[in-house]
Amino acid sequence: MTTHEDGSPLAKNRVFLVDDHPLVREWLTSLINQQPDLIVCGEADDPPEALRGIAAARPDVAVVDISLKSGSGLELIKQMKSSHPNIAVVVLSMHDESLYAERALRAGASGYVVKRDTPKKVVAAIHRVLDGQLYVSERFAALMAQRFIKGRQPLPGSPVEQLSDRELEIFDLLGQGTGTRQIAEKLRVSIKTVQAYCARIKEKLHLQNATELLREAIRWQYEKHSS
């Protein structure tokens, strides 16, 4: 047992995991429990289970993926910060930070780590947010500094960056080959709601019809995983 200098037990910070891949949760549990000041206190693979588990476990920090089995990690973070504002959040995702990190921070996260980063960075991010600080890569921090210097004007980038969090989620699912009905079931909304979002996506991306929308979503999905 790890102790203070006076021999008293060292209280461990409690970590809750939200990821829909069991192997990732198993790896994170092993990594975190090896740290002298951290311990995993619960886990979940979808937003409803996560909200129930977090309410019961009352962790100090949650490690959350963006793409979950039934729902959005971004929406989960917003709900969690609304009901448990003192719980720090680190996003651990396969998605590139250039498009998702700022969205995650706006949702209420304090850290963003991509899954290809080293285990040392995952642990560093958890410790950083527990200290009340932000954790992002040097590249992303420089990008945000550049935006600040330029008066928060949008930097040149993909038109997809114009999409709202929910629109981006639906666009992403379309690119994965998910149909409208399946998207509605996954997000627990009506088909008409999904169709309304698709209409807004087409307008923002200057696409003429559903065929162009699907083609663009597939192309974007391919480029995202090829980069």
Buried (B, 14 or more C-beta within 10 A) or exposed (E): EEEEEEEEEEEBBBBBBBBBBEEBBEBBBEBBEEBEEBBBBBBBBBBEBBBEBBEEBEBBBBBBBBBBBBBBBBBBBBBBBEEBEEBBBBBBBBBBBBBBBBBBBEBBBBBBBBBEBEEEBBBBBBBBBBEEEBBBBEEBEEBBEEBEEEEEEEEEEEEBBEBEBBBBBBBBBBBEEBEBEEBBBBBEBEEEBBBEBBEBBBEBBEBEEBEEBBBBBBEBBEEBEEE
